[in-house]
Each structure stands twice: as structure tokens, then as C-alpha cells.
């Protein structure tokens, strides 16, 4: 029996509907792919960015570790602390002199504390409390009293400290050798003259008309020289400058410090101090000279005491006195330059 006409044609008649359904599925899938495309691309981009950041961070940490092994300093921490201290110094000098005075007294007092502690650990006898009181007196007198009276107070303070040490030794009655006692007396004088007296020269400068700008200028030159020496010595330093005192200092580093100090001096002379450009060369060279002497001087003291840093209070820097070593003697040059060059200022 034959099938009825059209019984096999039912499937062909459904083909258009099937094609329409398949086309709808493809369009829906295409729409789904289109809608999911951008988020997928964003995820890929974010993943690639995170990979690049992680790679860059790993390279930076590796470089920082190499620098730390070579210099003994944590570069990241050192930069962060340096920027924080710099911000305090700049804001206080520009807006509130008395804040800088308080900051300077605190810094020199901490420097005295570190120095005395290191000396005591090496067997010297230095009286801490009298040294701290003497330091505060000198720092305040530098700012508030006349220059001649400040010199008189400095002499009085030194004499008082020496007498105090001798009386303390007499009361101790421990049979300390004469040479050791005389060494204690000389070191007592060294501490007060090295830290608070040199620091008081900065407060004398601060008390002058426009002295805050000079104080800021010599600190900037000192920091610029230190940074130039560090960067140049780290990258191309080959020839030791004073291997028996500070083996890591190189002549290449000194050249970088000289260039940085001269550039900073010229820019500050023109734009901050209102002086002829050539005076900036004098400022830069003078500050660099005293800063280098101060740095090497403190290195020699630490080598004699058998220590690397005065303390570890400033991670990445060492102690407070390790940061003041080049600034303290530079205050002497800055004060002298103020008196010599201020008459040349453009009114």
C-alpha cells in the first residue's frame, strides 16, 4: 500500500523553521560572545598589567637588595625618612622659625645622646645630663642673644663641663689613670663643641634677616652633594677616596657631589638668595668642602670607636648624628658666607 501523498513531505516543510531556529541560536550565541567580549578583554588586560607590575616590583626589590648589600642601607626606607625630614625642615623654615629652632634643638640633643652613649660604650667617661643641658643653652643663645655673648656663653659652658667631669672623677675615687682622666676632659670638650656649638651657628644664621633662606639653602646644597656622591659612587665609583677612614667613598662620588653642589648653589643663589650666579659656585664649593670634612671626620670617630653607625634610630640612615655629620660643619661656612655675600644681594 502506497503512502498518502505528502506523508514524506512533512520534514521538508519544516526545514524553513529549522533554519530560522538555527539562525536564531547563532545570533544569540554571537550576541552572547559580543556581550562577553569586552569583559574578557578587560580581564586579560588587567591580568597582563598585574603581571607587569609584579615583574617591575621584583626587579626593583632585586636592585634595592643589591644596593643594600653594597652600601648597607635600605634605599626605600632611607628615601621615605629623608623626604619626611625634608618636609619638616622646609615647612618650618618657610613658615615658622620657632618650629625649626625646636627641631634643631631636638636633633642636636639626640646627636649628643648618641655620641655620649657610643663614647661610654668604648670606656670613656662623659656626663650625659650636663652635656644635654649645655647643648640646649648653646642652641637657644645662638638664636636669642648677641653674637659676642654667645661666644662668652660657649666658653663658660666648656669650662663648667670640664670642672663637672673633674669633680665627678674626684668623687669616684676609683684610681683611674691620669691619662684616661685627661682623655675624658678633652672628649667632654669635643662633644659640646662638635654637636651643639656647631648647631648653634645654624641658629645664629636663622636669627638674621632672611637667615631662614640661607639656612634652607645650605641644607639643600648639603643634601644635593650627598645625593650626588651616593648616586655617582654607587654607579661608577671605582677609586677609593679615603680607604683607611671610609672605604666606600670614591673620587667618582666626590666628582658627582661637586657637580650637584655647584648646580644647586647657582640655582639657589639666583632664585632663592637673590645673588649673582657666580656666588652660587662659591656657595656650592664651600659647603661641599665643609660637608666632606664633616663626613670624613665622623667616619674617623666611628672607626676609632669601632662602630658602623651612631645608632639605628633612622632606618636606612643610621643615627641622627650620622645625618648631621655634614650639616653641622657646613653651618660654619654658611654663616660666614652670609656675612660676606649678603651685601651683593640684588634689592
Secondary structure, 3 states (H helix, E strand, C coil): CCCCCCCCCHHHHHHHHHHHHHHHHHHHHHHHHHHHHHHHHHHHHHHHHHHHHHHHHHHHHHHHHHHHHHHCCCHHHHHHHHHHHHHHHHHHHHHCHHHHHHHHHHHHHHHHHHHHHHHHHCCCCCCHHHHHHHHHHHHHHHHHCCHHHHHHHHHHHHHHHHHHHHHHHHHHCCCCCHHHHHHHHHHHHHHHHHHHHHHHHHHHHHHCCCHHHHHHHHHHHHHHHHHHHHHHHHHHCCCEEECCCEEEEEHHHHHHHHHHHHHHHHHHHHHCCCCCHHHHHHHHHHHHHHHHHHHHHHHHHHHHHCCCCCCCCECCCECHHHHHHHHHHHHHHHHHHHHHHHHHCCC
